[in-house]
């Protein structure tokens, strides 16, 4: 029985990720790439919803934090409206610029698609890595990124809890690199799809083990350390999909001897309502001072 449980622990992440890729590929091969992606993403979400209740990593993270409506609002704003708009405009621009050629001058268009997608991930990850790292280390950007680190629990539903400014910043760091090297549309499509699948997986509250996958992908195990309130652990593992640049720049962190912390979040104050969460970063210092004053008045 223990063997079966351990086998399941190691199998869940690659099975869900691989299944999502397979469904997406099926849709793409029949000319319904967007439909295939949406079905795959929905299947991942449903699978995680069930698994989080059957095999939770932390049972205490089942407790309602009162942020579900706001998490949904941020997801719809940043992931649906902002990202889809930017990706669509980028796609149109790329298609217009590549009508007469297969790929860019610097891009190995003769490679197999799988190899091109892998290269695309490495290239875009360089920008995404630094976008994420700077957002932790430079206060003007941290005030926007703090919203993503404010939850006291991780689960698939708050994957899209990003401030729209934070999302735009990340896309401006990652996409231009692929455009500069002349990556074709399939690379953008697969890169965006893989980012969506790994993104929702990293936040899931499901009991899993990862082994060597921790040295290749950004797994839930690594991302739980990234949400630690201890900055020696939290300011690590900046990769969006891959951990290559974390390994190269010395920001990779994983401690197999202990579990990631149950208590997560940030020390700064974050408003409890959706529109205040959108506004607070623009007057961050004043809001923090007011929150501190309110706390002291209660004491």
Secondary structure as GFF3:
##gff-version 3
##sequence-region A 1 299
A	DSSP	alpha_helix	2	29	.	.	.	ID=ss1
A	DSSP	alpha_helix	33	54	.	.	.	ID=ss2
A	DSSP	three_ten_helix	59	62	.	.	.	ID=ss3
A	DSSP	alpha_helix	68	74	.	.	.	ID=ss4
A	DSSP	pi_helix	75	82	.	.	.	ID=ss5
A	DSSP	alpha_helix	83	97	.	.	.	ID=ss6
A	DSSP	alpha_helix	113	137	.	.	.	ID=ss7
A	DSSP	alpha_helix	139	149	.	.	.	ID=ss8
A	DSSP	three_ten_helix	156	158	.	.	.	ID=ss9
A	DSSP	alpha_helix	164	181	.	.	.	ID=ss10
A	DSSP	alpha_helix	185	202	.	.	.	ID=ss11
A	DSSP	three_ten_helix	211	215	.	.	.	ID=ss12
A	DSSP	alpha_helix	220	226	.	.	.	ID=ss13
A	DSSP	alpha_helix	231	234	.	.	.	ID=ss14
A	DSSP	alpha_helix	244	249	.	.	.	ID=ss15
A	DSSP	alpha_helix	274	280	.	.	.	ID=ss16
A	DSSP	three_ten_helix	281	283	.	.	.	ID=ss17
A	DSSP	alpha_helix	284	298	.	.	.	ID=ss18
###
